[in-house]
């Protein structure tokens, strides 16, 4: 067992997706609180670079596009990893081992971590693969993982370091006088998690009739045209298309200034975990128990076949929450 005062260098592995990072932020803060003098390195995918660099609980951000975190990778994808990516992964692990870490933390319980966890050298390891999901929210699983190693979860407000550019861009978005500002994330990264765009159009047209509510559509640059079609369908002045205009840190800052966010089960709605912004999630096949919002901070609706969820049912629930 390594004593706390001997923990000088820590490596945290978190190369998965935006939601995974967001739901781990409090645990990062807890590790920093436990080891205030330690140097903490974190491994993230390139999509989380700006978010990780704005995180005050880590000292160094290492970018690594782990080939096995890709969703629906399939046998062909795994074969490609074995035949083409194994050299790059080996070199990456070797570079980490040169740092001689005292503590290695991997929050993930995904099976593909087993080999990685074994090959990384550290005096002490906290492995998510050893703490299987048994029910409840994902943040509780991670909390219990750290608790079993003597790291208690802190309840302080979470922080990110926003720069002047972030503040200026978000300020430019917040124009007009509205009683409520609501973020809408309608397009996820997986087809099976996407509620049909036609239903989104009908829902947002119904919500937009309340002129005191501003609807802010968020998405990537590639989704700009689809979201513009939603805006055209709604036709009201209280809907704005922000696709491709915000970085992850700017989105978090905007979230902190909005009253609500709703959308499919994807990264942006999970970022609400950082700001404690109420959220509502439309679930398809993924677990609403594991990935849903806190009970007192929103709600959800679910059908394994997400296409069968009716517009009127979503609107009925949202009316009570917004």
Secondary structure, DSSP 8 states (H G I E B T S, - for coil): ---GGG--EEEEE--S-HHHHHTTHHHHHHHHHHTTTSEEEEEE-GGGHHHHHT-TT-SEEEE---GGGSTT-HHHHHHHIIIIIHHHHHHHHHHHHTT-EEEEEE----TTHHHHHHHS-EEEEEEGGGS---SS-HHHHHHHHHHTTT-----S-------HHHHHHHHHH--S--SEEEEEE---SSGGG---HHHHHHHHHHHTTSTTEEEEE---GGGHHHHHHHHHHH--TTEEE-TTS--HHHHHHHHHTSSEEEEESSHHHHTHHHHT--EEEEESSS-HHHHS--GGGEEEEE-SSGGG--HHHHHHHHHHH-
